[in-house]
Amino acid sequence: MLKAKIFVRLKASVLDPQGKAVTQALHQLGYSNVNDTRVSKYIELILDETDHSKATETINNICDKLLANPNTEHYEFSLVEVEKP
Amino acid sequence: MLKAKIFVRLKASVLDPQGKAVTQALHQLGYSNVNDTRVSKYIELILDETDHSKATETINNICDKLLANPNTEHYEFSLVEVEKP
């Protein structure tokens, strides 16, 4: 079995309103030395697959079809082997 | 300047409805070998601070006060040095 660790982030050119809101809230709480907050998704999933190249293809498809918005987001992932639970 | 890379995850004992929804959607798309999806937040922010122990204290406070819900979530983070932009 493989565990996929997937980051889905807004492209650098895309405004991150959630990140802006966090920065503003932190400034209001007195943390004026915090800036450039970016909020992303981090997704872990278990793949019942042992072949790394097949798993890579599957995760690319999953990200393209469901997890990431190709217009505004990009993704990256790594695979680690895990024991069956 | 330091960049903080913060993961905010649901505790293992807490149901992750977003993760369940992703698993179901993937099954419907034909990816029946995917299971146990967990969706977390990944936050990056820039701290105008050079002292690692002060930065660690600040990020702990920020997570406790704003970024994580202590009832249902836990967090972990790392700090990396970055150049001034």
N, CA and C atoms of all chains as a GROMACS GRO file, in nm:
protein
  510
    1MET      N    1   0.084  -0.119   0.000
    1MET     CA    2   0.000   0.000   0.000
    1MET      C    3   0.088   0.124   0.000
    2LEU      N    4   0.038   0.228  -0.063
    2LEU     CA    5   0.112   0.353  -0.069
    2LEU      C    6   0.028   0.465  -0.010
    3LYS      N    7   0.093   0.552   0.064
    3LYS     CA    8   0.026   0.674   0.109
    3LYS      C    9   0.072   0.789   0.020
    4ALA      N   10  -0.025   0.863  -0.036
    4ALA     CA   11   0.008   0.982  -0.115
    4ALA      C   12  -0.009   1.105  -0.027
    5LYS      N   13   0.092   1.191  -0.029
    5LYS     CA   14   0.088   1.318   0.045
    5LYS      C   15   0.082   1.429  -0.059
    6ILE      N   16  -0.033   1.493  -0.070
    6ILE     CA   17  -0.060   1.583  -0.182
    6ILE      C   18  -0.079   1.726  -0.132
    7PHE      N   19  -0.004   1.820  -0.188
    7PHE     CA   20  -0.024   1.962  -0.161
    7PHE      C   21  -0.098   2.023  -0.279
    8VAL      N   22  -0.207   2.094  -0.253
    8VAL     CA   23  -0.277   2.168  -0.358
    8VAL      C   24  -0.272   2.315  -0.319
    9ARG      N   25  -0.198   2.395  -0.395
    9ARG     CA   26  -0.176   2.536  -0.360
    9ARG      C   27  -0.230   2.626  -0.468
   10LEU      N   28  -0.269   2.746  -0.430
   10LEU     CA   29  -0.301   2.848  -0.528
   10LEU      C   30  -0.173   2.886  -0.602
   11LYS      N   31  -0.184   2.910  -0.732
   11LYS     CA   32  -0.069   2.960  -0.806
   11LYS      C   33  -0.025   3.093  -0.746
   12ALA      N   34   0.104   3.122  -0.756
   12ALA     CA   35   0.159   3.243  -0.693
   12ALA      C   36   0.092   3.370  -0.745
   13SER      N   37   0.046   3.366  -0.870
   13SER     CA   38  -0.015   3.485  -0.930
   13SER      C   39  -0.160   3.505  -0.886
   14VAL      N   40  -0.217   3.408  -0.816
   14VAL     CA   41  -0.359   3.415  -0.779
   14VAL      C   42  -0.372   3.470  -0.637
   15LEU      N   43  -0.460   3.566  -0.619
   15LEU     CA   44  -0.484   3.624  -0.487
   15LEU      C   45  -0.541   3.517  -0.393
   16ASP      N   46  -0.491   3.513  -0.270
   16ASP     CA   47  -0.538   3.417  -0.171
   16ASP      C   48  -0.618   3.493  -0.064
   17PRO      N   49  -0.751   3.504  -0.081
   17PRO     CA   50  -0.829   3.584   0.015
   17PRO      C   51  -0.825   3.526   0.156
   18GLN      N   52  -0.821   3.392   0.166
   18GLN     CA   53  -0.816   3.330   0.299
   18GLN      C   54  -0.684   3.366   0.369
   19GLY      N   55  -0.576   3.363   0.292
   19GLY     CA   56  -0.446   3.402   0.348
   19GLY      C   57  -0.445   3.549   0.391
   20LYS      N   58  -0.503   3.635   0.307
   20LYS     CA   59  -0.512   3.778   0.343
   20LYS      C   60  -0.590   3.796   0.473
   21ALA      N   61  -0.701   3.720   0.485
   21ALA     CA   62  -0.783   3.731   0.606
   21ALA      C   63  -0.705   3.688   0.730
   22VAL      N   64  -0.624   3.582   0.716
   22VAL     CA   65  -0.544   3.536   0.829
   22VAL      C   66  -0.440   3.642   0.866
   23THR      N   67  -0.374   3.698   0.766
   23THR     CA   68  -0.275   3.803   0.794
   23THR      C   69  -0.340   3.920   0.868
   24GLN      N   70  -0.455   3.965   0.818
   24GLN     CA   71  -0.526   4.077   0.883
   24GLN      C   72  -0.563   4.044   1.027
   25ALA      N   73  -0.617   3.923   1.047
   25ALA     CA   74  -0.658   3.884   1.182
   25ALA      C   75  -0.538   3.881   1.276
   26LEU      N   76  -0.424   3.833   1.225
   26LEU     CA   77  -0.303   3.826   1.308
   26LEU      C   78  -0.252   3.966   1.341
   27HIS      N   79  -0.260   4.058   1.244
   27HIS     CA   80  -0.220   4.196   1.273
   27HIS      C   81  -0.309   4.254   1.383
   28GLN      N   82  -0.441   4.225   1.374
   28GLN     CA   83  -0.532   4.277   1.476
   28GLN      C   84  -0.505   4.216   1.613
   29LEU      N   85  -0.452   4.094   1.615
   29LEU     CA   86  -0.417   4.030   1.743
   29LEU      C   87  -0.281   4.077   1.794
   30GLY      N   88  -0.215   4.164   1.717
   30GLY     CA   89  -0.088   4.219   1.762
   30GLY      C   90   0.036   4.158   1.699
   31TYR      N   91   0.016   4.060   1.609
   31TYR     CA   92   0.132   3.997   1.544
   31TYR      C   93   0.164   4.072   1.415
   32SER      N   94   0.221   4.192   1.432
   32SER     CA   95   0.244   4.277   1.315
   32SER      C   96   0.362   4.229   1.232
   33ASN      N   97   0.440   4.133   1.284
   33ASN     CA   98   0.557   4.085   1.209
   33ASN      C   99   0.526   3.965   1.119
   34VAL      N  100   0.395   3.936   1.101
   34VAL     CA  101   0.355   3.824   1.015
   34VAL      C  102   0.305   3.879   0.881
   35ASN      N  103   0.349   3.817   0.772
   35ASN     CA  104   0.306   3.863   0.640
   35ASN      C  105   0.298   3.746   0.542
   36ASP      N  106   0.238   3.775   0.426
   36ASP     CA  107   0.239   3.682   0.313
   36ASP      C  108   0.186   3.544   0.350
   37THR      N  109   0.076   3.538   0.424
   37THR     CA  110   0.017   3.409   0.458
   37THR      C  111  -0.050   3.348   0.335
   38ARG      N  112  -0.023   3.221   0.312
   38ARG     CA  113  -0.089   3.148   0.204
   38ARG      C  114  -0.149   3.021   0.263
   39VAL      N  115  -0.277   3.000   0.235
   39VAL     CA  116  -0.346   2.882   0.289
   39VAL      C  117  -0.367   2.782   0.176
   40SER      N  118  -0.320   2.660   0.197
   40SER     CA  119  -0.330   2.556   0.094
   40SER      C  120  -0.398   2.433   0.152
   41LYS      N  121  -0.429   2.338   0.063
   41LYS     CA  122  -0.485   2.212   0.108
   41LYS      C  123  -0.374   2.107   0.112
   42TYR      N  124  -0.381   2.022   0.213
   42TYR     CA  125  -0.289   1.909   0.222
   42TYR      C  126  -0.374   1.784   0.238
   43ILE      N  127  -0.360   1.693   0.144
   43ILE     CA  128  -0.448   1.575   0.140
   43ILE      C  129  -0.363   1.450   0.150
   44GLU      N  130  -0.400   1.362   0.242
   44GLU     CA  131  -0.335   1.231   0.248
   44GLU      C  132  -0.438   1.125   0.210
   45LEU      N  133  -0.398   1.030   0.131
   45LEU     CA  134  -0.488   0.919   0.101
   45LEU      C  135  -0.407   0.791   0.085
   46ILE      N  136  -0.476   0.679   0.109
   46ILE     CA  137  -0.412   0.548   0.099
   46ILE      C  138  -0.451   0.485  -0.034
   47LEU      N  139  -0.351   0.442  -0.109
   47LEU     CA  140  -0.374   0.376  -0.238
   47LEU      C  141  -0.344   0.227  -0.222
   48ASP      N  142  -0.439   0.142  -0.259
   48ASP     CA  143  -0.414  -0.002  -0.255
   48ASP      C  144  -0.341  -0.040  -0.383
   49GLU      N  145  -0.213  -0.011  -0.385
   49GLU     CA  146  -0.130  -0.025  -0.505
   49GLU      C  147   0.015  -0.033  -0.457
   50THR      N  148   0.095  -0.115  -0.522
   50THR     CA  149   0.235  -0.123  -0.479
   50THR      C  150   0.329  -0.064  -0.584
   51ASP      N  151   0.284  -0.054  -0.707
   51ASP     CA  152   0.368  -0.005  -0.816
   51ASP      C  153   0.374   0.148  -0.815
   52HIS      N  154   0.493   0.203  -0.797
   52HIS     CA  155   0.505   0.348  -0.783
   52HIS      C  156   0.464   0.423  -0.909
   53SER      N  157   0.498   0.367  -1.028
   53SER     CA  158   0.466   0.444  -1.149
   53SER      C  159   0.316   0.442  -1.176
   54LYS      N  160   0.250   0.329  -1.148
   54LYS     CA  161   0.102   0.326  -1.160
   54LYS      C  162   0.039   0.422  -1.061
   55ALA      N  163   0.092   0.423  -0.938
   55ALA     CA  164   0.036   0.512  -0.835
   55ALA      C  165   0.054   0.658  -0.875
   56THR      N  166   0.171   0.691  -0.930
   56THR     CA  167   0.196   0.829  -0.974
   56THR      C  168   0.096   0.870  -1.080
   57GLU      N  169   0.068   0.779  -1.175
   57GLU     CA  170  -0.030   0.809  -1.280
   57GLU      C  171  -0.169   0.831  -1.219
   58THR      N  172  -0.205   0.742  -1.126
   58THR     CA  173  -0.336   0.754  -1.061
   58THR      C  174  -0.350   0.889  -0.989
   59ILE      N  175  -0.248   0.926  -0.912
   59ILE     CA  176  -0.258   1.050  -0.834
   59ILE      C  177  -0.261   1.171  -0.927
   60ASN      N  178  -0.183   1.168  -1.035
   60ASN     CA  179  -0.192   1.277  -1.132
   60ASN      C  180  -0.335   1.289  -1.187
   61ASN      N  181  -0.395   1.175  -1.222
   61ASN     CA  182  -0.533   1.178  -1.273
   61ASN      C  183  -0.630   1.233  -1.170
   62ILE      N  184  -0.616   1.184  -1.046
   62ILE     CA  185  -0.706   1.227  -0.938
   62ILE      C  186  -0.695   1.378  -0.916
   63CYS      N  187  -0.572   1.429  -0.918
   63CYS     CA  188  -0.554   1.574  -0.897
   63CYS      C  189  -0.614   1.652  -1.014
   64ASP      N  190  -0.590   1.604  -1.136
   64ASP     CA  191  -0.642   1.673  -1.254
   64ASP      C  192  -0.795   1.672  -1.256
   65LYS      N  193  -0.855   1.560  -1.214
   65LYS     CA  194  -1.000   1.545  -1.229
   65LYS      C  195  -1.080   1.596  -1.111
   66LEU      N  196  -1.020   1.593  -0.991
   66LEU     CA  197  -1.101   1.623  -0.873
   66LEU      C  198  -1.037   1.720  -0.774
   67LEU      N  199  -0.911   1.699  -0.740
   67LEU     CA  200  -0.857   1.770  -0.623
   67LEU      C  201  -0.811   1.912  -0.650
   68ALA      N  202  -0.760   1.937  -0.770
   68ALA     CA  203  -0.705   2.070  -0.798
   68ALA      C  204  -0.783   2.138  -0.911
   69ASN      N  205  -0.794   2.268  -0.902
   69ASN     CA  206  -0.853   2.348  -1.010
   69ASN      C  207  -0.738   2.394  -1.101
   70PRO      N  208  -0.731   2.340  -1.222
   70PRO     CA  209  -0.614   2.369  -1.306
   70PRO      C  210  -0.601   2.516  -1.342
   71ASN      N  211  -0.710   2.593  -1.332
   71ASN     CA  212  -0.702   2.735  -1.366
   71ASN      C  213  -0.628   2.815  -1.260
   72THR      N  214  -0.643   2.774  -1.134
   72THR     CA  215  -0.593   2.859  -1.026
   72THR      C  216  -0.494   2.787  -0.933
   73GLU      N  217  -0.487   2.656  -0.943
   73GLU     CA  218  -0.406   2.582  -0.845
   73GLU      C  219  -0.303   2.492  -0.914
   74HIS      N  220  -0.198   2.464  -0.842
   74HIS     CA  221  -0.109   2.357  -0.887
   74HIS      C  222  -0.089   2.259  -0.771
   75TYR      N  223  -0.041   2.141  -0.804
   75TYR     CA  224  -0.028   2.039  -0.700
   75TYR      C  225   0.108   1.973  -0.710
   76GLU      N  226   0.148   1.913  -0.600
   76GLU     CA  227   0.267   1.829  -0.598
   76GLU      C  228   0.244   1.721  -0.495
   77PHE      N  229   0.309   1.609  -0.511
   77PHE     CA  230   0.284   1.500  -0.416
   77PHE      C  231   0.406   1.410  -0.404
   78SER      N  232   0.407   1.336  -0.295
   78SER     CA  233   0.508   1.232  -0.277
   78SER      C  234   0.436   1.104  -0.234
   79LEU      N  235   0.502   0.992  -0.253
   79LEU     CA  236   0.444   0.862  -0.218
   79LEU      C  237   0.533   0.795  -0.114
   80VAL      N  238   0.474   0.741  -0.010
   80VAL     CA  239   0.552   0.663   0.086
   80VAL      C  240   0.483   0.529   0.108
   81GLU      N  241   0.565   0.426   0.129
   81GLU     CA  242   0.507   0.294   0.151
   81GLU      C  243   0.458   0.282   0.295
   82VAL      N  244   0.341   0.223   0.312
   82VAL     CA  245   0.286   0.203   0.446
   82VAL      C  246   0.240   0.058   0.458
   83GLU      N  247   0.232   0.013   0.582
   83GLU     CA  248   0.182  -0.121   0.611
   83GLU      C  249   0.032  -0.125   0.593
   84LYS      N  250  -0.021  -0.240   0.559
   84LYS     CA  251  -0.168  -0.257   0.562
   84LYS      C  252  -0.215  -0.237   0.705
   85PRO      N  253  -0.326  -0.165   0.727
   85PRO     CA  254  -0.371  -0.142   0.865
   85PRO      C  255  -0.422  -0.270   0.931
   86MET      N  256   1.461   3.676   0.812
   86MET     CA  257   1.319   3.641   0.801
   86MET      C  258   1.304   3.488   0.804
   87LEU      N  259   1.195   3.445   0.861
   87LEU     CA  260   1.170   3.301   0.869
   87LEU      C  261   1.037   3.269   0.802
   88LYS      N  262   1.033   3.158   0.729
   88LYS     CA  263   0.906   3.108   0.677
   88LYS      C  264   0.860   2.993   0.766
   89ALA      N  265   0.735   3.003   0.812
   89ALA     CA  266   0.678   2.894   0.891
   89ALA      C  267   0.591   2.809   0.800
   90LYS      N  268   0.611   2.677   0.806
   90LYS     CA  269   0.529   2.583   0.729
   90LYS      C  270   0.446   2.504   0.830
   91ILE      N  271   0.316   2.532   0.831
   91ILE     CA  272   0.229   2.484   0.939
   91ILE      C  273   0.126   2.386   0.884
   92PHE      N  274   0.117   2.268   0.944
   92PHE     CA  275   0.011   2.173   0.911
   92PHE      C  276  -0.092   2.176   1.023
   93VAL      N  277  -0.219   2.194   0.986
   93VAL     CA  278  -0.328   2.186   1.084
   93VAL      C  279  -0.417   2.070   1.042
   94ARG      N  280  -0.417   1.963   1.122
   94ARG     CA  281  -0.490   1.842   1.085
   94ARG      C  282  -0.597   1.812   1.187
   95LEU      N  283  -0.702   1.745   1.142
   95LEU     CA  284  -0.799   1.690   1.237
   95LEU      C  285  -0.733   1.580   1.317
   96LYS      N  286  -0.767   1.572   1.446
   96LYS     CA  287  -0.718   1.461   1.527
   96LYS      C  288  -0.766   1.330   1.466
   97ALA      N  289  -0.687   1.224   1.484
   97ALA     CA  290  -0.720   1.096   1.421
   97ALA      C  291  -0.857   1.044   1.464
   98SER      N  292  -0.898   1.080   1.587
   98SER     CA  293  -1.026   1.030   1.639
   98SER      C  294  -1.146   1.108   1.585
   99VAL      N  295  -1.122   1.217   1.514
   99VAL     CA  296  -1.230   1.303   1.467
   99VAL      C  297  -1.266   1.267   1.323
  100LEU      N  298  -1.395   1.250   1.296
  100LEU     CA  299  -1.441   1.220   1.160
  100LEU      C  300  -1.407   1.334   1.066
  101ASP      N  301  -1.359   1.300   0.948
  101ASP     CA  302  -1.324   1.401   0.848
  101ASP      C  303  -1.426   1.394   0.733
  102PRO      N  304  -1.535   1.472   0.741
  102PRO     CA  305  -1.640   1.460   0.638
  102PRO      C  306  -1.590   1.499   0.499
  103GLN      N  307  -1.498   1.597   0.492
  103GLN     CA  308  -1.445   1.637   0.362
  103GLN      C  309  -1.363   1.522   0.300
  104GLY      N  310  -1.286   1.456   0.384
  104GLY     CA  311  -1.209   1.340   0.337
  104GLY      C  312  -1.299   1.228   0.290
  105LYS      N  313  -1.408   1.202   0.367
  105LYS     CA  314  -1.506   1.099   0.327
  105LYS      C  315  -1.567   1.132   0.192
  106ALA      N  316  -1.599   1.262   0.172
  106ALA     CA  317  -1.661   1.304   0.047
  106ALA      C  318  -1.564   1.282  -0.070
  107VAL      N  319  -1.436   1.312  -0.048
  107VAL     CA  320  -1.337   1.291  -0.154
  107VAL      C  321  -1.326   1.143  -0.186
  108THR      N  322  -1.319   1.058  -0.081
  108THR     CA  323  -1.310   0.914  -0.105
  108THR      C  324  -1.429   0.866  -0.188
  109GLN      N  325  -1.550   0.908  -0.150
  109GLN     CA  326  -1.672   0.866  -0.222
  109GLN      C  327  -1.670   0.912  -0.366
  110ALA      N  328  -1.630   1.039  -0.386
  110ALA     CA  329  -1.625   1.093  -0.523
  110ALA      C  330  -1.525   1.014  -0.607
  111LEU      N  331  -1.411   0.978  -0.548
  111LEU     CA  332  -1.311   0.902  -0.622
  111LEU      C  333  -1.361   0.762  -0.656
  112HIS      N  334  -1.433   0.700  -0.562
  112HIS     CA  335  -1.491   0.569  -0.591
  112HIS      C  336  -1.588   0.579  -0.709
  113GLN      N  337  -1.669   0.687  -0.708
  113GLN     CA  338  -1.766   0.704  -0.818
  113GLN      C  339  -1.696   0.729  -0.952
  114LEU      N  340  -1.577   0.789  -0.945
  114LEU     CA  341  -1.500   0.811  -1.068
  114LEU      C  342  -1.424   0.685  -1.111
  115GLY      N  343  -1.435   0.578  -1.033
  115GLY     CA  344  -1.371   0.452  -1.071
  115GLY      C  345  -1.242   0.421  -0.998
  116TYR      N  346  -1.201   0.508  -0.907
  116TYR     CA  347  -1.078   0.483  -0.832
  116TYR      C  348  -1.111   0.408  -0.703
  117SER      N  349  -1.143   0.279  -0.719
  117SER     CA  350  -1.190   0.203  -0.604
  117SER      C  351  -1.076   0.165  -0.511
  118ASN      N  352  -0.951   0.187  -0.554
  118ASN     CA  353  -0.837   0.149  -0.470
  118ASN      C  354  -0.788   0.263  -0.379
  119VAL      N  355  -0.869   0.369  -0.370
  119VAL     CA  356  -0.833   0.482  -0.283
  119VAL      C  357  -0.915   0.477  -0.155
  120ASN      N  358  -0.850   0.497  -0.041
  120ASN     CA  359  -0.921   0.495   0.087
  120ASN      C  360  -0.858   0.591   0.186
  121ASP      N  361  -0.930   0.611   0.296
  121ASP     CA  362  -0.877   0.685   0.411
  121ASP      C  363  -0.824   0.823   0.375
  122THR      N  364  -0.899   0.897   0.294
  122THR     CA  365  -0.857   1.031   0.259
  122THR      C  366  -0.876   1.125   0.378
  123ARG      N  367  -0.774   1.204   0.408
  123ARG     CA  368  -0.783   1.305   0.514
  123ARG      C  369  -0.742   1.439   0.453
  124VAL      N  370  -0.826   1.540   0.471
  124VAL     CA  371  -0.798   1.672   0.416
  124VAL      C  372  -0.757   1.765   0.531
  125SER      N  373  -0.641   1.826   0.516
  125SER     CA  374  -0.587   1.915   0.620
  125SER      C  375  -0.556   2.051   0.560
  126LYS      N  376  -0.524   2.146   0.650
  126LYS     CA  377  -0.481   2.277   0.604
  126LYS      C  378  -0.329   2.284   0.610
  127TYR      N  379  -0.272   2.350   0.512
  127TYR     CA  380  -0.128   2.375   0.512
  127TYR      C  381  -0.110   2.525   0.493
  128ILE      N  382  -0.046   2.588   0.591
  128ILE     CA  383  -0.036   2.734   0.592
  128ILE      C  384   0.112   2.773   0.590
  129GLU      N  385   0.146   2.862   0.500
  129GLU     CA  386   0.280   2.920   0.500
  129GLU      C  387   0.268   3.067   0.533
  130LEU      N  388   0.357   3.117   0.618
  130LEU     CA  389   0.360   3.260   0.643
  130LEU      C  390   0.503   3.305   0.669
  131ILE      N  391   0.524   3.433   0.644
  131ILE     CA  392   0.657   3.491   0.661
  131ILE      C  393   0.660   3.568   0.792
  132LEU      N  394   0.759   3.537   0.875
  132LEU     CA  395   0.776   3.605   1.003
  132LEU      C  396   0.897   3.697   0.994
  133ASP      N  397   0.878   3.823   1.026
  133ASP     CA  398   0.990   3.917   1.027
  133ASP      C  399   1.062   3.902   1.161
  134GLU      N  400   1.140   3.797   1.171
  134GLU     CA  401   1.203   3.756   1.297
  134GLU      C  402   1.321   3.667   1.260
  135THR      N  403   1.430   3.677   1.332
  135THR     CA  404   1.544   3.591   1.300
  135THR      C  405   1.570   3.487   1.408
  136ASP      N  406   1.519   3.513   1.529
  136ASP     CA  407   1.544   3.424   1.642
  136ASP      C  408   1.448   3.304   1.637
  137HIS      N  409   1.505   3.184   1.626
  137HIS     CA  410   1.420   3.066   1.609
  137HIS      C  411   1.331   3.039   1.731
  138SER      N  412   1.385   3.062   1.852
  138SER     CA  413   1.302   3.028   1.969
  138SER      C  414   1.188   3.128   1.985
  139LYS      N  415   1.214   3.258   1.955
  139LYS     CA  416   1.104   3.354   1.958
  139LYS      C  417   0.999   3.320   1.852
  140ALA      N  418   1.047   3.282   1.733
  140ALA     CA  419   0.955   3.249   1.624
  140ALA      C  420   0.870   3.127   1.661
  141THR      N  421   0.934   3.029   1.725
  141THR     CA  422   0.860   2.909   1.766
  141THR      C  423   0.749   2.946   1.864
  142GLU      N  424   0.782   3.034   1.958
  142GLU     CA  425   0.682   3.078   2.056
  142GLU      C  426   0.566   3.150   1.984
  143THR      N  427   0.603   3.241   1.892
  143THR     CA  428   0.499   3.315   1.818
  143THR      C  429   0.407   3.220   1.742
  144ILE      N  430   0.465   3.124   1.671
  144ILE     CA  431   0.382   3.034   1.589
  144ILE      C  432   0.294   2.947   1.679
  145ASN      N  433   0.348   2.902   1.793
  145ASN     CA  434   0.263   2.827   1.886
  145ASN      C  435   0.144   2.911   1.930
  146ASN      N  436   0.169   3.039   1.964
  146ASN     CA  437   0.060   3.127   2.005
  146ASN      C  438  -0.042   3.147   1.894
  147ILE      N  439   0.010   3.171   1.773
  147ILE     CA  440  -0.079   3.194   1.657
  147ILE      C  441  -0.168   3.073   1.632
  148CYS      N  442  -0.109   2.954   1.641
  148CYS     CA  443  -0.187   2.831   1.618
  148CYS      C  444  -0.291   2.814   1.728
  149ASP      N  445  -0.250   2.838   1.853
  149ASP     CA  446  -0.343   2.822   1.965
  149ASP      C  447  -0.458   2.921   1.957
  150LYS      N  448  -0.428   3.045   1.915
  150LYS     CA  449  -0.529   3.151   1.920
  150LYS      C  450  -0.613   3.161   1.795
  151LEU      N  451  -0.558   3.121   1.680
  151LEU     CA  452  -0.632   3.148   1.556
  151LEU      C  453  -0.639   3.030   1.459
  152LEU      N  454  -0.527   2.965   1.434
  152LEU     CA  455  -0.525   2.874   1.319
  152LEU      C  456  -0.584   2.736   1.346
  153ALA      N  457  -0.571   2.686   1.469
  153ALA     CA  458  -0.617   2.550   1.497
  153ALA      C  459  -0.727   2.552   1.602
  154ASN      N  460  -0.821   2.462   1.588
  154ASN     CA  461  -0.925   2.442   1.690
  154ASN      C  462  -0.875   2.335   1.787
  155PRO      N  463  -0.842   2.375   1.911
  155PRO     CA  464  -0.779   2.277   2.002
  155PRO      C  465  -0.868   2.158   2.035
  156ASN      N  466  -0.998   2.171   2.015
  156ASN     CA  467  -1.088   2.059   2.045
  156ASN      C  468  -1.077   1.948   1.942
  157THR      N  469  -1.053   1.985   1.818
  157THR     CA  470  -1.062   1.885   1.712
  157THR      C  471  -0.935   1.872   1.627
  158GLU      N  472  -0.844   1.967   1.642
  158GLU     CA  473  -0.730   1.969   1.552
  158GLU      C  474  -0.597   1.970   1.629
  159HIS      N  475  -0.493   1.922   1.567
  159HIS     CA  476  -0.359   1.947   1.620
  159HIS      C  477  -0.274   2.005   1.509
  160TYR      N  478  -0.162   2.064   1.547
  160TYR     CA  479  -0.078   2.130   1.448
  160TYR      C  480   0.067   2.092   1.468
  161GLU      N  481   0.143   2.109   1.362
  161GLU     CA  482   0.288   2.095   1.371
  161GLU      C  483   0.347   2.190   1.268
  162PHE      N  484   0.469   2.233   1.292
  162PHE     CA  485   0.527   2.328   1.198
  162PHE      C  486   0.679   2.317   1.196
  163SER      N  487   0.736   2.370   1.090
  163SER     CA  488   0.880   2.384   1.081
  163SER      C  489   0.912   2.526   1.036
  164LEU      N  490   1.034   2.569   1.063
  164LEU     CA  491   1.078   2.704   1.026
  164LEU      C  492   1.196   2.693   0.931
  165VAL      N  493   1.194   2.771   0.825
  165VAL     CA  494   1.310   2.777   0.736
  165VAL      C  495   1.347   2.923   0.713
  166GLU      N  496   1.477   2.947   0.701
  166GLU     CA  497   1.521   3.084   0.677
  166GLU      C  498   1.501   3.120   0.531
  167VAL      N  499   1.453   3.242   0.508
  167VAL     CA  500   1.434   3.289   0.370
  167VAL      C  501   1.494   3.429   0.359
  168GLU      N  502   1.527   3.463   0.236
  168GLU     CA  503   1.578   3.597   0.206
  168GLU      C  504   1.464   3.698   0.214
  169LYS      N  505   1.497   3.821   0.247
  169LYS     CA  506   1.398   3.929   0.233
  169LYS      C  507   1.359   3.941   0.087
  170PRO      N  508   1.228   3.956   0.057
  170PRO     CA  509   1.189   3.963  -0.084
  170PRO      C  510   1.236   4.093  -0.149
   0.00000   0.00000   0.00000
